[in-house]
Amino acid sequence: MIDGPLAKAAPAPPSPRPLTRAGAAVGFAVLCVSYMVNAMDRQVFYPLLPEIRAEFGFSLDQGGLLATGFTLGMALVGLPTSYLMDRIGRRSVLVLSVVVYSLGTLAIPFAAGFADMGVYRLLSGVGEGMQATALYAVIGAYFFHRRAVAAGVVGVAFGAGVFLGPLIGNGVAGTWGGWRDPFYVFAAAGLGIALLITATVSRTMTEAVTGSGPGGGTPADRYDHVPAGPCNRNTLGIGVVCAVTGLVNYGFLGLYPTFLREHLGLGAGQAALAVSCFGFGAMMALPAGWLGDRVNQRLLLAVGFVATSGTAALTYQYATSAPAQYALAFLMGTFASGILFTNCTTAMQRAVRPELVGRGSGLFMLTYYVPAAFSGLLFARLVDALGWGGAGLWQLTVLPLLGLAGLALVDTSRMVVPNRASARGR
């Protein structure tokens, strides 16, 4: 070993290659496309449920549980995924997640009955939950000061998937002659997306330290107004908000096509188009995210709950024609998904300190998707007891107003406010 002036210093580890604007744009675009395919994969099941029930003889309860029960897998992997990201990195988790949900989707046409189809749906949910947790962690870190806008762009991609999924799925089923064929198509698309992420998305983006992306970061001690731990009053209040949103959003989506076809007497194509209109409304996530970075997010969520409640009342109590349902499905997508879902994800991240953004994503997945998993079963039970109008009244009209109670717990002065730290430095 050489000592003294002739000794050479050990080479410093190479710093990560800076990501060019074009590289960031391509990477973010691919991630958005991957989430669009995720949404298409989720939505294809709903409009095909009447055919699946007819073939297997499933009850409405069983159909409702299959429609939304997959979200239990999403909920259960939220927090474990945040730890897995610390071990193998966010990009590896993103690729693995797409492979997992694609294999689950591929298995559904081979199901022999309710039990194994439920397992395959759960497997799909596990992969979709892993992807959502990792994706929102990437957004929270790389687009730190504009995370709600970035989440809004992702929400537009999700809405596009919700819009296209039922139309493509119904078209493939009608053209190829069976409900199984769309699942093969979407499974193949997912596996292709996994390869695309590997080839085009840079680790500089996915593994970014919180605040190192566009807009820069700020020292951690500037967030001492935010509680040090992930379990605090704000995460509790936002957790209630997420739970109500999950029950409403998936309670609507899970059996809405069945309501249209079996209660209102609309055709399969009309039901698929109505669900697609929900996806078109979900694309309003971009302006909703933009607002979330600029106005009081608690107030914005309150507006979303009230508007969702009013829309649901019209949907299940008054509207009977297809055009009216298309318009109301668009509004439900705008309020329940565009405003509520988008701002729930970012509000939970803002309720924790920047270094805990992955935990924030995990908490959102847990509090949103556990209730969502049983929302279809709950709605089916309410339909059996009270009819479609009664179920729509209690789960989709009254319940959103209870979300306001969760918002009453939220103290926005103890959250990470966009550009708060930079404003202090002026």
Long-range contacts (C-beta under 8 A, 24 or more apart in sequence): 16-203, 16-204, 16-207, 17-202, 17-204, 18-204, 19-202, 19-204, 19-205, 23-202, 23-204, 23-205, 24-202, 24-205, 24-213, 24-214, 26-200, 27-200, 27-201, 27-202, 27-205, 27-206, 28-150, 28-153, 28-205, 30-196, 30-197, 30-200, 30-201, 31-94, 31-135, 31-138, 31-154, 31-197, 31-201, 32-153, 32-154, 32-156, 32-157, 33-157, 33-193, 33-196, 34-94, 34-98, 34-131, 34-135, 34-193, 34-196, 34-197, 35-131, 35-132, 35-135, 35-154, 35-157, 35-158, 35-161, 36-157, 36-158, 36-160, 36-161, 36-164, 37-98, 37-161, 37-186, 37-189, 37-190, 37-193, 38-98, 38-101, 38-128, 38-131, 38-132, 38-158, 38-161, 38-190, 39-157, 39-158, 39-159, 39-160, 39-161, 39-162, 39-165, 39-279, 40-161, 40-162, 40-164, 40-165, 40-168, 40-169, 40-186, 40-189, 41-101, 41-102, 41-105, 41-124, 41-128, 41-161, 41-165, 41-186, 41-187, 41-189, 41-190, 42-70, 42-124, 42-128, 42-161, 42-162, 42-165, 43-161, 43-162, 43-165, 43-166, 43-169, 43-253, 43-275, 43-279, 44-165, 44-166, 44-168, 44-169, 44-182, 44-183, 44-186, 45-108, 45-121, 46-166, 46-253, 46-254, 46-256, 46-257, 46-275, 47-166, 47-169, 47-170, 47-257, 47-268, 47-271, 47-272, 47-275, 48-169, 48-170, 48-173, 48-179, 48-182, 49-255, 49-257, 49-258, 50-257, 50-258, 50-261, 50-262, 50-268, 51-173, 51-179, 52-179, 55-179, 56-113, 56-114, 56-117, 58-114, 60-255, 60-258, 60-380, 60-383, 60-384, 61-377, 61-380, 61-381, 61-384, 62-114, 63-255, 63-258, 63-376, 63-380, 64-254, 64-255, 64-376, 64-377, 64-378, 64-379, 64-380, 65-118, 65-374, 65-376, 65-377, 65-380, 66-114, 66-117, 66-118, 66-121, 66-376, 67-253, 67-254, 67-255, 67-376, 68-250, 68-251, 68-253, 68-254, 68-372, 68-373, 68-374, 68-375, 68-376, 68-377, 69-118, 69-121, 69-122, 69-125, 69-373, 69-374, 69-376, 69-377, 70-121, 70-122, 70-124, 70-125, 70-128, 70-373, 71-125, 71-129, 71-246, 71-250, 71-369, 71-370, 71-372, 71-373, 72-122, 72-125, 72-369, 72-370, 72-373, 72-374, 73-121, 73-122, 73-123, 73-124, 73-125, 73-126, 73-127, 73-128, 73-129, 74-125, 74-126, 74-128, 74-129, 74-132, 74-365, 74-369, 74-372, 74-373, 75-129, 75-365, 75-366, 75-368, 75-369, 75-370, 75-372, 75-373, 76-126, 76-129, 76-366, 76-370, 77-126, 77-129, 77-130, 77-133, 77-365, 78-129, 78-133, 78-361, 78-362, 78-363, 78-364, 78-365, 78-366, 78-369, 79-359, 79-362, 79-363, 79-365, 79-366, 80-362, 81-129, 81-130, 81-133, 81-134, 81-362, 81-365, 82-133, 82-137, 82-358, 82-359, 82-361, 82-362, 84-130, 85-133, 85-134, 85-137, 85-358, 86-358, 89-203, 89-206, 89-207, 90-134, 90-137, 90-138, 90-206, 90-207, 91-197, 91-198, 91-201, 91-203, 91-206, 91-207, 93-130, 93-131, 93-133, 93-134, 94-131, 94-134, 94-135, 94-138, 94-197, 94-201, 94-206, 95-194, 95-197, 95-198, 96-127, 96-130, 97-127, 97-128, 97-129, 97-130, 97-131, 97-134, 98-127, 98-131, 98-190, 98-191, 98-193, 98-194, 98-197, 99-127, 99-190, 99-191, 99-194, 100-126, 100-127, 100-130, 101-125, 101-126, 101-127, 101-128, 101-131, 101-190, 102-127, 102-186, 102-187, 102-188, 102-189, 102-190, 102-191, 102-194, 103-127, 103-187, 105-183, 105-186, 105-187, 105-190, 106-183, 106-184, 106-187, 108-180, 108-183, 109-180, 109-181, 109-183, 109-184, 125-369, 125-373, 129-365, 129-369, 132-361, 132-365, 133-358, 133-361, 133-362, 133-365, 134-206, 134-361, 136-345, 136-349, 136-361, 136-364, 137-357, 137-358, 137-361, 138-205, 138-206, 138-208, 140-210, 140-346, 140-349, 140-357, 140-358, 140-360, 140-361, 141-208, 141-209, 141-210, 141-211, 141-212, 141-213, 141-357, 142-205, 142-206, 142-208, 142-212, 142-213, 142-214, 143-213, 143-214, 143-215, 144-210, 144-211, 144-212, 144-213, 144-215, 144-217, 144-354, 145-211, 145-214, 145-215, 145-216, 145-418, 145-419, 145-422, 146-214, 146-215, 146-293, 146-418, 147-293, 147-346, 147-349, 147-418, 148-289, 148-290, 148-291, 148-292, 148-293, 148-297, 148-342, 148-343, 148-346, 148-418, 149-286, 149-289, 149-290, 149-292, 149-293, 150-289, 151-285, 151-289, 151-292, 151-342, 151-345, 151-346, 152-285, 152-286, 152-287, 152-288, 152-289, 152-290, 152-292, 152-342, 153-285, 153-286, 153-289, 154-285, 155-282, 155-283, 155-285, 155-286, 155-288, 155-289, 155-337, 155-338, 155-341, 155-342, 156-282, 156-283, 156-285, 156-286, 158-279, 158-282, 158-285, 158-337, 159-279, 159-280, 159-281, 159-282, 159-283, 159-284, 159-285, 159-333, 159-337, 159-338, 160-279, 160-283, 161-279, 162-275, 162-276, 162-278, 162-279, 162-282, 162-333, 162-337, 163-276, 163-277, 163-278, 163-279, 163-280, 163-282, 163-283, 164-276, 164-279, 165-276, 165-279, 166-257, 166-272, 166-273, 166-275, 166-276, 166-279, 167-272, 167-273, 167-276, 169-272, 170-268, 170-269, 170-272, 174-268, 174-269, 210-354, 210-355, 210-357, 211-354, 217-354, 218-421, 218-422, 218-425, 219-421, 220-353, 220-354, 220-355, 222-421, 222-424, 223-353, 223-354, 223-416, 223-421, 225-413, 225-414, 226-351, 226-352, 226-353, 226-414, 226-415, 226-416, 227-352, 227-353, 227-414, 228-353, 230-352, 230-356, 230-359, 230-360, 230-363, 232-351, 232-352, 232-414, 233-409, 233-410, 233-411, 233-414, 234-351, 234-409, 234-410, 234-411, 234-414, 234-415, 235-348, 235-351, 235-352, 235-360, 235-363, 236-409, 237-406, 237-407, 237-408, 237-409, 237-410, 238-344, 238-347, 238-348, 238-351, 238-367, 238-406, 238-410, 239-348, 239-363, 239-367, 239-406, 240-367, 240-403, 240-405, 240-406, 240-409, 241-301, 241-340, 241-344, 241-347, 241-403, 241-406, 241-407, 241-410, 242-344, 242-348, 242-364, 242-367, 242-368, 243-367, 243-368, 243-370, 243-371, 243-406, 244-305, 244-371, 244-399, 244-400, 244-402, 244-403, 244-406, 245-336, 245-340, 245-341, 245-344, 245-368, 245-403, 246-367, 246-368, 246-369, 246-370, 246-371, 246-372, 246-375, 247-371, 247-372, 247-375, 247-378, 247-395, 247-399, 248-308, 248-312, 248-336, 248-340, 248-375, 248-395, 248-396, 248-399, 248-400, 249-336, 249-337, 249-340, 249-341, 249-372, 249-375, 250-372, 250-373, 250-375, 250-376, 251-375, 251-376, 251-378, 251-379, 251-395, 251-396, 252-278, 252-312, 252-332, 252-336, 252-396, 253-278, 254-375, 254-376, 254-379, 255-376, 255-379, 255-380, 255-383, 256-329, 259-316, 259-388, 260-325, 263-388, 264-320, 264-325, 266-322, 266-325, 270-322, 273-326, 274-322, 274-325, 274-326, 274-329, 275-329, 277-326, 277-327, 277-329, 277-330, 277-333, 278-329, 278-330, 278-332, 278-333, 278-337, 279-333, 280-330, 280-333, 281-329, 281-330, 281-331, 281-332, 281-333, 281-334, 281-335, 281-337, 281-338, 282-333, 282-334, 282-337, 282-338, 282-341, 283-333, 283-338, 284-333, 284-334, 284-338, 284-339, 285-337, 285-338, 285-339, 285-341, 285-342, 287-338, 288-338, 288-339, 288-342, 288-343, 289-342, 289-343, 289-346, 292-342, 292-343, 292-346, 292-347, 293-418, 294-418, 296-412, 297-343, 297-346, 297-347, 297-350, 297-412, 297-415, 298-347, 298-407, 298-410, 298-412, 300-339, 300-343, 301-339, 301-340, 301-343, 301-344, 301-347, 301-403, 301-407, 302-404, 302-407, 303-339, 304-335, 304-336, 304-339, 304-340, 304-343, 305-340, 305-400, 305-401, 305-403, 305-404, 305-407, 306-400, 306-401, 307-331, 307-334, 307-335, 307-339, 308-332, 308-335, 308-336, 308-340, 308-396, 308-400, 309-396, 309-397, 309-398, 309-400, 309-401, 310-397, 311-335, 312-392, 312-396, 312-397, 312-400, 313-392, 313-393, 313-397, 315-392, 315-396, 316-388, 316-389, 316-391, 316-392, 316-393, 316-396, 316-397, 317-389, 317-392, 317-393, 341-368, 344-368, 347-410, 347-415, 349-416, 350-415, 350-416, 350-417, 351-410, 351-415, 351-416, 352-416, 353-416, 354-416
